[in-house]
């Protein structure tokens, strides 16, 4: 007979375990044991059917029945007690069960949402950029908003510049382009550099919504045609921005900076605190000044044209003027401080916004020649919008597919109708041509960066600074046990050890820096593809000044190199042509000239123009000119030829008159005229070139002829 017919499936069983028939040893409830299971060995079921007692002695059966009658009340109370315990147990586990079910449902929803997001969010493509109706007058702006749980949302839209939109512009260093991170823009995943993503997180940490213009995001970097139309707008974008936000990377500042408010940065508050707590302030400013950002060529117009600048390095921005005060304090208190680029930019801002100065392209290129661009063309494109020669920055077409020679030629060929001052352009063209070639061919390399460390007490990231830095130094000094200092130092040693261990398992985070390589003599083949100036079309007009004429032509330079007395005797003899009052000056100049003969690069591209068969004296020769002039000229020059010099250039042209205001360019010469100089003469008075009087001449020539004349004509 089955037990299920006698006992309910869920009825509790009372199992009595005993060792003998005379003593009950224990009373146990097993609520989970089904009734149809047979009793364990040595147990009896009170309500089990008779079949379970078959084969057992009657004495056992009667003893059990008597015991149950005598202990009915105790048994009942025990049952009630255990019933309550079981009910509480079930109720407790019921709550846990529903909690478990709830957590499971949440987990399923999160996984489903993530999977749905992965399926629906796709990578950003060129087609996802908001359309620019006119790329030469419209820009894109990035809207940044903080939502639920500080979740940042990015949306991008196109707006016309003529509508005067309100926005801030970000000025930053792209950083390592191989280190990429992603953000969601308009619901699509856009890849940006790690440094830009850090800048966005720091700028939005305050919770404020912002509208930003960022070149990496707002310009389609893969669309060269769009870049060509947007780059001429850069000067307008940064000059119209309400604020230009300069991002210098994540550098934890001293506590007094981190806890500061915007109203604190007035007067000398920053410098006063830096003076009071100099250790951490010096180290922090050192790190900011050593950032690669200050070497970028694009920041010249981004910082120079900005009406208001905020310096960002974390969540607390600093106004530009207060930042400059701190940098000057840093320079005065740290012997190795290098803030030349920072002060140079500050000086440029002063000239633009306070003195209302304007600058030529040659001045900007020469002044900021040590700035870096990943693409050499950007050295020109980044500055042309600030130059006063061109009223419209688009007068030079932006074309990254063009060669350096094509860009060089296009700038020199600017027509008069786009120039603000054609005369000034003619005067500066020889100098400009040399500067452009210099900046386009200057080479650099990327080397590991080595930074000084000012110690843990100056490092805001250290435990020692946290315990004893700045205003907390007094508490550590007053600690008689010294445990505050020793514990912090021990923690720093442990952190350093841990970083060293982790360095074996993580990729290297070492940074690098760009450094210029030494300049080399110019390579004519790069800038003279035809190597023929005879067929050169007269595409440009330059202005020079006739400073003398060839009086005597002397021995070959090669002969003087073999025997210096040959040249010295000739020059001293011919100097007698000068009057007694000028004879001493001429001899001094001749003596200085002779001391330089044979030095490296002494003669740089002294070149004849024209047919080589017409040379009267092939090779480079010494010459003596009127107005106490000595130098080197090409072998096809003649006595009576004119010496024409150019502003800010050591090159001189030998001219042969062909008629009224018409000259043949015979070749290139080098001239020494100054009694107190050991270098080739360089006219620096630009005003003297302004009028056509006083021997000034306008010379039409081709790009190749101008290049020949100005090769290695400038020195920095």
Protein Blocks (a to p, Z undefined) as FASTA:
>chain_A
ZZklmpcfklccdddddfblkbcfbdcddfkbcfkbccdehiacfkbcfklmgoiafklm
mmmmmmmmmmmmmmmmmmmmmmmmmmmmmmmmmmmmmmmmmmmmmmmmmmmmmmmmmmmp
ccddfklpccdfblmlpccdddddddehhiacdddddddfklopadddddddebjaklcc
dddeehiacdddfklmmmmmmmmmnopacddddfklmpcfklmklmmmmmmmmmmmmmmp
mbdcddebjadddfklmmpcfklmgcjlmmmmmmmmmmlmmmmmmmmmmpmklmpmklmm
mmmmpmbdcddfbjbdcdfklmmmmmmmmmmmomkbccklmmmmmmmmmmmmmnopacdf
klmmmmmmmbccfblklmmmmmmmmpckbmblklpccdfkbcfklmmmmmmmpcfklpfb
lmlmmmmmmmmmmmmmmmmmpccdddddddddebjklmmkbmklmmmgcjlmmmmmmmmn
lmmmmmmmmmmmmmmmmmmmmmmmpccfbdcdddddddddddfklmmmnopaklpccfbc
cddddfbdcfbdcddfklmmmmmmlmmmmmmmmmmmpcfklmmmmmmmmmmmmmmgopah
kbghiacedjfklpmbgcjdddddehiiaddddfkbcehiacdddehiabdcddddfbeh
iacdfbdcdddfbfkbcbdcddfblklmmpmgehiacddddfklmmmmmgokbcZZ
